[in-house]
C-alpha cells in the first residue's frame, strides 16, 4: 500500500518521505519491525519510541511516523499524536474492516465481559449469523477462540483482528472498550453502531488520576457512535448523556422513565428472571447468572439488541438460552439440592460483592473456597481472609496460583486476617482436594462459591502452568461419589 493511502485522514505537520513509497506493514515495536514497514514512534509511559528509530531503520523500516522530527535525512512523516496516528494508519492499512460489520462497544467499570458474551449469544441465536467477540476472557471469531493480552487490543492488532473477522464472514462484532483504550486512542477512527455504558465505580485511577477524568474517558465513546445505551440508574448517567448528539436509549431498574425497565424481578441461586418493559411491549426474561447485577447486564444486552433492530421478544428469547459466562458466577451442575458457582473474584472487593450477592439467595450455608495468588499483593491476603470469614458460613482456604511462593505461606497470610472471627474454617492446601471436601460436606440448600480462578483452566506452580479446570474437578468428584455410592 502506498504511504499516501496510509496517511489518509491524518493531519501531517511535516514530511520528507515520498508519498508514493510502498509500505509493506506497520510496527510500533522496533524489535518486531520488518523491511518496508512504517515505524510509528509512540511516546509511552516507560519509553519513548523516538529513541528506537535508529533500531527500526536498521531492521529495514521504510518510513518513520513521529511527533518529533529526526535530525538526519531519515524519511519521516511528522504528526501531533502518534497514538492516534497508529490507529488511523492501521485502519487505512487494513482497508477499514470495521465498516464492513456492525460494531457494538460496551464500556463501564463492571458488566462488560458478561454482557458482551451474552449479546454475542443472542445475536448468533436470533440472527443465525457469525459474531466476533473482543474482551477480557479472550477474542472469538464465531466459535474459534483466540488468545488476547488485554481487554482492548492496541489499535494495530485491533484493526488486524477486525480484518480477520470480516474476512471470516462476521456480520457483527461485540467488544469491551476499556477506559485505557479510549484514553490511549486504541479505538480512534472506529464508529460504533451501538455504544453501551454499564456503570462507573472507582478503578484505574493509576492512569486517570481522578474519578472525573475516568468518567470523561468513558464518555468519549459516545462521540464516536451512531446510537448510545445508558444505565440510567448509575450516578454518572446524566453526565454521560450531557451534550451528546447521538440518539440515546436508557435502561433501568429504579428509574421508571427509562426506555427499558425491569419489573417483577426474581433472584435465585440459579439465575434471574424479570419482565422486560419497553413502552407498551412486555416480555418475560431470564438469565442463568445469579445476582441483581445480572438483571442490569440483561437489560444492557436487550437495549443493545433493540438498537440493532432486534425485537424485544428476540432479545429475551436469546437471553433465555444463554448458559452464562465462563468464570463469572458460572453455575456448575451438581447431583443434589445445592449449588456450586465458579467466579473470578480474586480481589477483596470482588470477593465481598460475590458473597453479598449470594447471601440472600442461599437457603442453607454459604460456603466459600478460595486462595490468593503468589508473587502478587501480599496486603490483600488477610483482608480477603477477613471478608470471607465475615460473609460466609464456612470458609475453605486453599491454593490459587502459588507461582514461586510456598502455598502454606500464602495461606498463613490469609488466615492471619481471620483470627478474630469464629466462622468455621478448613485449610486444605491442595485445591482439588479442597473442592472434593467441599462437595462431600454439601447439604441441601447450600451454595458453594469457588472463588479466584474463574475462567482459568490452569494453576501456576513455580514458573509452570499446570492444567486445572474446576469444572472438570467438580464433575470428577461427583462421578467418583456416585460410583462409591453404588458400590
JOCORZI-V934756 format. One record per run of one state. SS is the DSSP state (H for helix, E for strand, C for the rest). FROM is the first residue (numbers start at 1). LEN is the number of residues. Records with the same first field share a line. If there is no record, write none. Layout:
SS=FROM-LEN / FROM-LEN
This chain:
C=1-1 / 7-7 / 16-6 / 23-2 / 28-2 / 33-4 / 41-2 / 44-4 / 59-4 / 67-9 / 79-3 / 94-3 / 101-1 / 108-4 / 128-3 / 135-4 / 142-2 / 147-8 / 168-4 / 177-2 / 184-8 / 193-1 / 198-7 / 209-2 / 226-1 / 232-5 / 242-5 / 253-7 / 269-2 / 279-2 / 288-4 / 308-4 / 321-4 / 326-2 / 329-1 / 333-6 / 344-4 / 360-6 / 371-8 / 392-2 / 398-5 / 404-3 / 419-5 / 428-3 / 442-5 / 452-6 / 462-2 / 468-2 / 487-1
E=2-1 / 14-2 / 22-1 / 25-3 / 37-4 / 43-1 / 48-1 / 63-4 / 76-3 / 102-6 / 131-4 / 139-3 / 144-3 / 172-5 / 192-1 / 194-4 / 225-1 / 227-5 / 247-6 / 260-9 / 271-8 / 281-7 / 325-1 / 328-1 / 330-3 / 339-5 / 366-5 / 394-4 / 403-1 / 424-4 / 447-5 / 458-4 / 464-4
H=3-4 / 30-3 / 49-10 / 82-12 / 97-4 / 112-16 / 155-13 / 179-5 / 205-4 / 211-14 / 237-5 / 292-16 / 312-9 / 348-12 / 379-13 / 407-12 / 431-11 / 470-17
